[in-house]
Amino acid sequence: MKKFIVDISQCKPGMQIAETIFSDYGAVIVAENTILDAHIIDKLEKLNILKVKIFDQANNIIESNSTEIFEAQYKENVEQMKEVMHDISTGKSINIEKMNEVSHSIFLKINENRDIVGCINQMRKVDEYTYTHSINVSLLCMLIGKWLRYDLSTVRLLVQTGLLHDIGKTKISSDILNKPDKLTDDEMAEVIKHPIYGYKMVEDTAEIDKKVKKGILMHHEREDGSGYPMALKSDQIDSFAKVVAIADIYDAMTSNRVYKQKESPFTVLEYLENESYGVLDTRIVRVFINSIAAYYLGDYVKLNTGEIGQIVYVNPRQVSKPIVKVGEKYVDLYKEKGLSITELI
């Protein structure tokens, strides 16, 4: 596939980046094969990137979707997942055809990293959490699979696992799932059964791969045996479940819930850096936080001081503590221990 260099002023949404773009600090700004959208082009201009290398459009087989089209498809996927889960909750079997449609729609977005990360952060409705969470975890699983360099057939299965990981919750009362107060012991005991409920729903479905089934069953297991429902450890846990576990935590913590406000992505990355050792798969966590943090480079954020700034450098030693440009000064959150990012702007 031919490559050529163009001025940033000539870049248009739909062009495909042919070479990873790095900042002056050596941090990844945009990864190779990323499809440009208006947000990325604006970010490159703000970071004073003057020229980029792109693939010849004649040979570019990946079609671009605008942000509006992406969001419209996202909403359609949510509606389809509502139907799938509603059918399951009324005792019907999983609509494999509809599930495959949603899975395929998500898989087609595999090169639209910026739109995926941005859409996951923006498309937040508390009353739609059950359905948007399924879509978001599926999208994140796809990205993680890509970042782990899994083959495409494996990534497709990961997408399905993300979509179906919480289907067991359709067997749990919405009064429990949406309870704003602390759950009782009996209610919690019911909630932690959802991986088993989900597994039993798909156990005899020949069209669903065994890896997907294991991912559904084990996505709350933890490396140290502290998870559920079987308290498995390390190598006993399926690799799909380990990926879903990280995607699940990231989306849950960055979402508004009936019982808590969302955390900023950098708060969640800090949690993964500091609290996940020995609990989640270390290699997958490291790949995830290094890869996803790069997509926030150039974004504007609010600090806990109320100040607004732009992320100009992601620190590889602790990606949750980037350098933020506030006015004419540079604030290194790695060194300024009392400062933190409270939200994306």
N, C-alpha and C positions, 0 to 999 in steps of 0.2 A: 504494500500500500504506500503510495507516494506521500511525502511530507513536504511542507513548505512553511516559511516564516512569514507572518503578517504583523502589521502594526496593530496594537490593541484597538485603535480607532476603527479598524476594518473588521474586527471580530463581530460576529452575529450569533444569536441563539441558534443552536443546531450544529455548529461546528464542533469537531471532535479533537480534543487536545492530543497531540502526538508525542509529547514528552513532558514528564513531571516538572512542574514549576516550583522552584524553591525560593524562599525569602533570602535576604542578605545574611540571616542568621543560620541558614541551612535547614529551616523547617519547610515541610511540604505545604504549599499553598493550594495547588490543584494537582491531582494525580493524573498520570497518563491514562488516556481513553475516556476521560470525563467528557460528557456532552455539555457544552457551554450553554448557560442561560443568562438572562439579563442580570441576575444577582451576582453571578460569578464574574461577568465582564465588569460590572460596577466595582466589585471588590478588587480586581486586578488593577483597575485604573486608580483606585484610592491608594493602593500599595505601590503605585508608581512602577508597575510592570509595563514596559514600553512595547515589547514584542513577544509573541508566542509562536510555537510551532504547532501546526495543525495538520490533520490528514486531508488529502485531496478529496473534496466533496464528491467527486465522481465515483470514488471508491468507498465512500462512507456508507456502509449498509445499515447503520443504526439511525433510525429516525428520531428526530427531536420532538419532545412535547414541551409546550410552554408551561409555565407554572399554573396557569389557569386550567389547562387541559389535565395536567397532573392532578390537581385538586379535585376536578370534576370526576375523574376516574377513581380517585381515593374515596370520594363520597359514595359513588356507585358500588364500590367494593364493600363499604360498610353496610349499605342497604342489603346487599346479597348475603353478607354474613349474618345479618339480622334474621333473614329468612331461613338460612341454614340452621341457626341456633333455635329459632322458634319451632321449626319442624321437629328437632331433636327433643325439645322440652315437652312436646305434646305426644311423644312416644314413637314418632316416625324414625326411620333409619336415615343416616346421613345422605343428603343429596350429593352424590359423588360428582355428578356432572356440573352442578353449580359450584361446588368446592373447587373443582379443577379449573373452572372459568376464572374464579378469583385468583387462584394460585398462578395461572398462566399470565393474567393481567399484571400481577406483582412481579413475576419473573422478567417480564419485558422491560422493566425499569432498572435492570441490573447495572446499567452504566450511568444512571442519573443520580449519583451520590448526593449532590447538593440539594436537589429537589426533595430527595427522600429525607435527609436530615432536617431540612427546613420545614417540610410538611409535617413531620412527626412532632416538631415543636409547636406548630401553629394550630393544628387541627385538634383542639382540646375541648371536649364537652363532657361535663361530669355525668350527665344522664346517658351519654352514649359510650361510657367508658368500656363496658364489656365488649362492645363491637370494635371500637377504635383500637383498643388494646390488642385484640387479635390481629388486626391489620398491621399495627405498628410493630409488634413482636415479629411478625412474619417478614416485614421489610428489614428490620434490624438483623434477623437471622440470615437473610440473603446477603446483606453487607458483610456480616462477620464471616460467612462462608467464603465470600469473594476475597476478603482480606486474608483469610487462612489459606487461600489458593486451592480450595476444593474444586474438583471438576464440576462441570455444569449440571450433570445428572444428580450429583450429591447436593448441590445448592438448591435444585428444584425440590428435592425431598425435604430440605431444611425449611423451605418456604411453606410447605404443607404442614410441617410440624409446628411452626409458629402459628399458623392459622388455627390449628386444632388443639393447641396445648391446654386450653382452658375449657374445652367443651363439657368437661365433667361438672362445671359450675351450673350448667343448665338443670342439674338435678338438685340444686340447693336453693332454698327459699330466697327470693329477692329481699325479703325483710332482713335476712342475715347478711347477705352480700352488701346491702346498702345501709346497714345500721351505722349511724353516726357515732355511737358510743362504743366503748370497749365490749368485745364479745364475751359471753359467758364461757365457761369451760366446755359446756355441752355444745354451744354454737361453734366454738373453735374446733372441737372434735369432728364436727360435721364438715367444716370447711376443708380440713386437711384430708378429707376423703376424696376430694375432687379429682386428683390424678387417677385414683382407682376407678372412679365412676367413668372418667373419660376413656381409660384403657378398655374397660368392659364394653363401651359403646362401639369401639372399632376392632376389638379383638378378633371377631369372626368376619371382618370385611376384607375380602381377598384383594380388593383394588387398592388398599392402603398398605404401604411397605412396612415391614417389621421394624425398621429403624424409626419410622414415624411413630409407630405404636409405643416403642420403648421411650422415645422422647416425651410423649404425652405422660407416660407413667412415672418417669424419673425426673421431670424438670424441677422438682423441689428437693431433690437429694443434694447433699453437700459433701465435699471432699473429706471432711472430718467426721462424717456419720451423724451430723446434727440435723439433717434434713428429714423429709418424710416422703412417702408413707412407709418405707422399708428400712430407713436409717442405713442406706448403703454408703460405702466409702470408695473414694478414688477410682481405681480401675474397675470397680463393680458398676460404675455409672456409665451409661452409654454416652458417646461423644456428642450426639445430637442434643441430649438433655443438658449437657454442660454449656452448649451454645445458647439454648433457649433460656437457661437460668440467668445468664448475663443480660440478654435482651429483655427478659421479663422484668428484672430488677431496674434496669435503666428506664424503661418506659413507665413502670409503676411509680417510681420516685419522681419523675419529671411530669407527672399527670396530677391534675386536681382531682381529689376524691371527696366523697361526702364527709369523710372524717379527717381530712388533712389537706393543706395547700401544697401545691407542687414545689419541688426544689429546683434550683437552677441546674443546668447540665453540668456545670463545673463543681457544684456541691456533690453531685452524684459521682463524678469522676474522682473527686477526693475520697469519697467513701470507698469506691472500688480500689483505689490505690492503697488506702490505709487499713481497711477493715476486711478485705476479702482474702488475704493470704491464708492458705490452709482451708479455706471455706469454698472458694470457687477455683476453677482451673486457672493456675497462674499464667500459663502461656496464652490462653485465650483472652484473659483479662488484659494482659499487656498489649496484645495485638489490637484489641478493641479500643482501649483508651488512647493509644498512640494514633490510631487511624481516625477515630471520630473527632478527636480534638482538632485535627488539622482543618476540618471543615468550618470551624468557628474563627479561624484566622481572618482578620479583616472585619469581623462583626463588631457591632457596638453593644456595650453592656453597661449595666448600672452597678456601681459598687455599694457596699454597705454604708458608705459615707453619703450616698445620694448623688455622687459625681457620675457623669457619663463619660465613657472612654471607648477607645477602639483597641481590640486585641491585635497586637503587632508581632508578637512572638510567643510560641508555645514552647515552654521549657521541657526538654526531654527528660530531665531529672524528676520533674513532678509536673505532669501536663495540666493538672488542675490549678496550677498557679502560674498563669501566663504573665507576660509584660503587657500592660495596658497604657496606651497613650491618652492622657487626660489633658486637654488643652495643649500646652507646649512642653509639659513634663511627662516623663516615662515612669510609671509605677510598676515596680517588680513585686508581684504578689508573693513570690517565693521568699523574698527578704522581708517584706512588710507583713509581719505575722498577724497583725490585727485587721488587715483588709481582706475582703473577699468579694466575689461576684454574686450578686443577689438575683439578677435576671438578665436575659437577653433583651435588647431593644429592637 
